[in-house]
Each structure stands twice: as C-alpha cells, then as structure tokens.
Amino acid sequence: TFIRVVGDIAPTLPAAFTPPDVGQEVARAESLDRLCAELDVQIGLTVQKPESGSIAGTRLRGVAEAAGFRLAPGGRFELANEETGAVVYTLQNLRPDPFTAESLRLTATNGVVFLLDVARTADPVRTFDQMKMAAKRMAKTLGGELVDDNHRPLDDAAFALIREQVDGAAEALRAVHIEPGSARALALFSA
C-alpha cells in the first residue's frame, strides 16, 4: 500500500521514483525479525519470600524507591540512568499483576523480578553486575532469597554463568552490528 501511494504521488513531484522489489523487502524484514528473536535476551533475578511469606506492598515500594527505582505507568518499577533517562533495568511483580500505587498500598506479593534487557542496555555486563548487587541488597533487606527462573537459589557460580550469558548475548549483538543500548538496538527491540 505504501509503495502504491508513493507511486501515485511521485508523478506530481519533481523527483524520480524507483520502487523496491516487494518480495525482496518482505524477505529482508522476515530475516531481520528472526535475527531479533534469536538475539532478544532478558535476564531475570528473582527475590522471593520463602514458602508462604509475603512482602507488604508499602514496604516494597519504600525499599524500591530508596534504591532509586520509580513506579512507571506500565506496572513496574524502573531504574533510569540519571544522565540519559534511559531505563537501565526494571523490577516487576513475581505475580502476573502489575504494580500500581493503589495495589502497593493495599496488597502484598511473594516476590519481585529484576529484569535486564540485554539489547536495550548500554554495557550489559556492567549493568548486570549492578543489578546483581541491587538484587542481593533487596533480598537481604526484605528477608527474601535470590533465585533463578526455576526458583533455584543463586550462588556465585550461578552468577558467573549468568554473567557469561549476558556477555555472550552482547557479543552476538555486536557481531551483527547492533551495539547494545544504541538507537538501532532500541528501534529493533521494543521495551
């Protein structure tokens, strides 16, 4: 449709119009979509209360805000870079319910997930190290334990493996000329 519209307008302008081959452009777009799907890596670190414990929403909000997070309209807390305003990593409910000012005031949760989007973050390895420290502090402050996506406790060896995954994902992006956190990466990988 776009090519047809431009083709209709082109004769009225003092410019040449050479339409691209639609089939080639579709194939190129599909290839880029597959590449992005392969390289779309998010790393989560979960702070959860043991067994049937819970974290009061008001306590969670206080601890999160003291750590520099701000509640965002999307139902999660965001930690932003002070200089650029770019989101560094997020903190979301372990449950599928989004956080709101009202829900945090009235309810509790059994845990939160720190989430790092490798493609959207400049210097993902350093950012992972920062997120790991923040998650450890929050786990200690809230009396929770730090676990992976399968609810297995994380130790130094597990953190080293995750760090290697982050580095590998960042290098895979760079190998196809997508610098993590760049304008190109932000355009290709939605938040």
C-alpha positions as CSV (number, residue, x, y, z in Angstrom):
1,T,0.0,0.0,0.0
2,F,2.8,2.4,0.9
3,I,4.6,1.8,-2.4
4,R,1.4,2.3,-4.3
5,V,0.6,5.6,-2.5
6,V,4.2,6.8,-3.2
7,G,3.9,5.7,-6.8
8,D,0.6,7.7,-7.1
9,I,2.2,10.8,-5.7
10,A,5.6,10.6,-7.5
11,P,4.5,11.9,-10.8
12,T,3.3,15.1,-9.2
13,L,6.8,15.8,-7.7
14,P,10.0,16.8,-9.5
15,A,11.7,13.6,-8.4
16,A,12.3,10.1,-9.8
17,F,10.7,7.1,-8.1
18,T,12.1,3.6,-8.4
19,P,10.0,1.2,-6.3
20,P,11.8,-1.6,-4.4
21,D,11.0,-5.2,-5.1
22,V,8.3,-6.0,-2.5
23,G,9.3,-9.7,-2.3
24,Q,12.9,-8.9,-1.5
25,E,11.9,-6.4,1.1
26,V,9.5,-8.8,2.8
27,A,12.2,-11.5,2.9
28,R,14.6,-9.0,4.3
29,A,12.1,-8.0,7.0
30,E,11.4,-11.6,7.9
31,S,15.1,-12.3,8.2
32,L,15.6,-9.3,10.5
33,D,12.6,-10.4,12.6
34,R,14.2,-13.9,13.0
35,L,17.5,-12.4,13.9
36,C,16.0,-10.2,16.5
37,A,14.0,-13.1,18.0
38,E,17.3,-15.1,18.4
39,L,19.1,-12.2,20.0
40,D,16.3,-11.0,22.3
41,V,17.8,-12.0,25.7
42,Q,16.3,-10.9,29.0
43,I,17.9,-11.9,32.3
44,G,15.8,-12.2,35.4
45,L,16.8,-12.4,39.0
46,T,14.0,-13.2,41.5
47,V,13.8,-12.1,45.1
48,Q,11.1,-14.2,46.8
49,K,10.0,-14.8,50.3
50,P,10.5,-18.4,51.5
51,E,7.4,-20.7,51.4
52,S,4.2,-18.7,52.2
53,G,5.8,-15.4,53.2
54,S,4.9,-12.2,51.6
55,I,6.2,-8.6,51.2
56,A,3.9,-5.8,52.0
57,G,3.4,-3.5,49.0
58,T,4.2,-0.4,51.1
59,R,7.4,-1.9,52.3
60,L,8.4,-3.0,48.8
61,R,7.7,0.5,47.4
62,G,9.8,2.1,50.1
63,V,12.7,-0.2,49.6
64,A,12.5,0.1,45.8
65,E,12.3,3.9,45.8
66,A,15.2,4.1,48.3
67,A,17.2,2.0,45.8
68,G,16.5,4.5,43.0
69,F,13.5,2.9,41.3
70,R,10.4,4.8,40.3
71,L,7.0,3.3,39.7
72,A,6.3,3.5,35.9
73,P,2.9,3.6,34.2
74,G,3.4,0.1,32.8
75,G,3.0,-1.5,36.2
76,R,6.7,-2.0,37.1
77,F,9.5,-0.1,38.8
78,E,12.2,1.3,36.5
79,L,15.7,2.3,37.4
80,A,16.8,5.0,35.0
81,N,20.2,6.4,34.1
82,E,20.5,9.8,35.7
83,E,22.3,11.3,32.8
84,T,20.3,9.9,29.8
85,G,17.0,8.9,31.4
86,A,17.3,5.5,29.7
87,V,15.9,2.6,31.7
88,V,18.8,0.5,33.0
89,Y,16.7,-2.4,34.4
90,T,13.3,-3.0,35.9
91,L,11.6,-4.5,38.9
92,Q,8.3,-6.2,38.4
93,N,5.9,-8.3,40.4
94,L,6.6,-12.0,40.6
95,R,2.9,-12.5,40.2
96,P,1.3,-11.5,36.8
97,D,-0.4,-8.5,38.4
98,P,1.2,-5.1,37.6
99,F,2.2,-2.8,40.4
100,T,0.1,0.3,40.9
101,A,0.2,2.9,43.7
102,E,-3.2,1.5,44.8
103,S,-2.2,-2.2,44.7
104,L,1.1,-1.5,46.5
105,R,-0.9,0.3,49.3
106,L,-3.4,-2.5,49.7
107,T,-1.7,-5.8,49.0
108,A,1.4,-7.9,49.3
109,T,3.4,-10.0,47.0
110,N,5.6,-13.1,47.4
111,G,8.4,-11.7,45.3
112,V,9.8,-9.4,42.6
113,V,11.9,-9.9,39.5
114,F,14.8,-7.8,38.5
115,L,14.8,-7.8,34.7
116,L,17.7,-6.8,32.4
117,D,17.0,-6.5,28.7
118,V,20.5,-7.1,27.2
119,A,19.8,-5.4,23.8
120,R,18.3,-2.3,25.2
121,T,21.1,-1.7,27.8
122,A,24.4,0.0,27.2
123,D,27.3,-2.0,28.7
124,P,25.1,-5.0,29.7
125,V,27.8,-6.8,31.7
126,R,28.5,-3.9,34.0
127,T,24.7,-3.3,34.3
128,F,24.2,-7.0,35.2
129,D,26.9,-6.7,37.9
130,Q,25.0,-3.6,39.3
131,M,21.6,-5.4,39.1
132,K,23.0,-8.4,40.9
133,M,24.3,-6.3,43.8
134,A,20.9,-4.4,44.0
135,A,19.0,-7.7,44.0
136,K,21.3,-9.1,46.8
137,R,20.7,-6.0,48.9
138,M,17.0,-6.1,48.3
139,A,16.8,-9.8,49.2
140,K,18.6,-9.1,52.4
141,T,16.5,-6.1,53.3
142,L,13.2,-7.8,52.6
143,G,14.2,-11.2,54.2
144,G,13.9,-13.0,50.9
145,E,16.1,-15.3,48.9
146,L,17.6,-14.7,45.5
147,V,16.6,-17.4,43.0
148,D,16.6,-18.1,39.2
149,D,13.6,-18.5,37.0
150,N,13.3,-22.1,38.2
151,H,13.3,-21.0,41.8
152,R,16.7,-22.5,42.5
153,P,18.9,-20.4,44.9
154,L,21.7,-18.5,43.1
155,D,25.3,-18.8,44.3
156,D,28.5,-17.2,43.0
157,A,29.0,-20.0,40.4
158,A,25.4,-19.4,39.0
159,F,26.0,-15.7,38.9
160,A,29.2,-16.3,36.9
161,L,27.3,-18.4,34.4
162,I,24.6,-15.8,34.0
163,R,27.3,-13.1,33.6
164,E,28.8,-15.2,30.8
165,Q,25.4,-15.4,29.1
166,V,25.0,-11.7,29.3
167,D,28.4,-11.2,27.8
168,G,27.7,-13.7,25.0
169,A,24.4,-12.1,24.1
170,A,26.0,-8.7,24.0
171,E,28.8,-10.0,21.7
172,A,26.3,-11.7,19.4
173,L,24.5,-8.4,19.0
174,R,27.8,-6.6,18.2
175,A,28.7,-9.3,15.7
176,V,25.7,-8.2,13.6
177,H,26.4,-4.5,14.1
178,I,23.9,-3.9,16.8
179,E,25.5,-2.1,19.8
180,P,23.5,-2.9,22.9
181,G,21.7,0.2,24.1
182,S,22.2,2.1,20.8
183,A,19.5,3.9,18.9
184,R,19.5,0.9,16.5
185,A,19.0,-1.6,19.3
186,L,16.3,0.5,20.9
187,A,14.5,0.7,17.5
188,L,14.8,-3.1,16.9
189,F,14.0,-4.3,20.4
190,S,10.8,-2.9,21.9
191,A,10.6,-2.4,25.7
